[in-house]
């Protein structure tokens, strides 16, 4: 699906550049000297605008390709599957890391009692006491 979107984007960019180039190469309505004085193509078979030439037909084809590529991007961009559950539903649960038991050093006096439960690790300090490690640089 990613490859299709990439190909459509490339087609759209190429057609947009083609439209820009073709429009810049075309003559405007007032490009002819006769058009400034009212003569010229006004009495022709196709009216005041004249017949369409190769550049104007090519511009129309490039515009149609650009329009189709835009519709295809809109269609493929909105057709993604939507998950109804939360992110935590899709996560696999990892086993909890075992906390190593604390041992009493061998040099402890015999009458000193060992703690009944191992001490929980302390959380790092927050705020000003934490230093610069927890702050976002400005």
C-alpha positions in Angstrom: 0.0 0.0 0.0 2.9 2.3 0.7 4.3 1.8 -2.8 1.0 2.7 -4.4 0.8 5.9 -2.4 4.4 6.8 -3.4 3.6 6.2 -7.1 0.5 8.3 -7.0 2.4 11.2 -5.3 5.1 11.0 -7.9 2.5 11.1 -10.7 0.8 14.1 -9.0 4.0 16.0 -8.7 5.0 15.4 -12.3 1.6 16.4 -13.6 1.7 19.6 -11.4 5.1 20.5 -12.8 3.9 19.8 -16.3 0.9 22.1 -15.8 3.1 24.8 -14.6 5.5 24.5 -17.6 2.7 24.3 -20.1 0.8 27.3 -18.7 4.0 29.4 -18.7 4.7 28.5 -22.4 1.3 29.5 -23.7 0.5 32.9 -25.1 -2.0 35.2 -23.3 -5.1 36.7 -25.0 -3.4 40.0 -25.6 -0.1 38.5 -27.0 -0.9 39.4 -30.6 -0.6 42.9 -31.9 -3.9 42.6 -33.8 -5.8 41.7 -30.6 -5.0 45.1 -29.2 -6.9 46.9 -32.0 -9.8 44.6 -32.3 -8.9 42.6 -35.4 -7.6 39.1 -35.7 -9.5 36.0 -34.5 -12.7 37.7 -33.6 -14.4 36.7 -36.9 -13.0 33.2 -37.0 -14.9 30.0 -37.0 -14.1 29.2 -33.3 -14.9 32.7 -31.9 -12.7 35.2 -30.3 -10.6 32.7 -28.4 -9.6 30.7 -31.5 -9.1 27.0 -31.7 -7.2 25.1 -29.1 -3.7 24.2 -29.9 -1.4 21.4 -28.7 -0.3 23.3 -25.6 -3.9 23.9 -24.4 -4.9 20.3 -25.0 -1.8 19.1 -23.2 -2.6 21.3 -20.3 -6.1 19.9 -20.1 -4.7 16.3 -20.1 -2.2 17.2 -17.4 -5.0 18.8 -15.3 -7.1 15.7 -15.6 -4.2 13.5 -14.5 -3.6 15.8 -11.6 -7.3 15.7 -10.6 -7.4 11.9 -10.8 -4.2 11.6 -8.7 -5.6 13.9 -6.1 -8.8 11.8 -5.9 -6.8 8.6 -5.6 -4.7 10.1 -2.8 -7.9 11.1 -1.0 -9.4 7.7 -1.4 -6.3 5.7 -0.2 -5.6 8.2 2.6 -9.0 7.7 4.2 -9.4 3.9 3.6 -7.1 2.9 6.5 -8.5 0.5 9.0 -9.5 2.1 12.3 -8.8 0.1 15.5 -11.7 0.2 17.9 -9.6 -0.8 21.0 -7.0 1.2 22.8 -3.3 1.0 22.3 -2.9 -1.0 25.6 -5.1 -3.7 24.3 -2.7 -4.5 21.4 0.4 -4.5 23.6 1.8 -7.8 24.8 2.5 -8.0 28.5 6.2 -8.5 29.4 7.1 -10.4 32.5 7.9 -8.2 35.4 11.6 -7.9 36.2 12.5 -9.8 39.4 13.9 -7.7 42.2 17.1 -9.3 43.6 16.9 -10.1 47.2 19.3 -8.2 49.5 21.8 -10.2 51.4 23.1 -9.4 54.8 26.9 -8.7 54.7 29.1 -11.3 56.3 30.6 -8.7 58.7 27.3 -7.8 60.3 27.1 -8.4 64.0 25.3 -11.6 65.0 22.7 -9.8 67.2 21.7 -7.3 64.4 18.4 -8.3 62.9 18.1 -8.4 59.1 15.2 -6.5 57.6 12.1 -8.6 57.3 11.4 -7.4 53.7 13.8 -6.1 51.2 13.8 -2.4 50.8 12.0 -1.0 47.7 14.2 0.9 45.3 13.7 4.6 45.8 12.4 6.8 43.0 14.6 9.5 41.6 14.0 12.9 43.0 12.0 15.3 41.0 12.0 19.1 40.8 14.9 21.3 41.7 16.7 18.5 43.6 16.9 16.3 40.5 19.3 18.7 38.7 19.4 19.2 35.0 18.8 15.7 33.9 15.0 15.8 34.0 14.6 19.3 32.5 13.9 20.2 28.9 16.5 22.6 27.5 15.3 26.0 26.4 
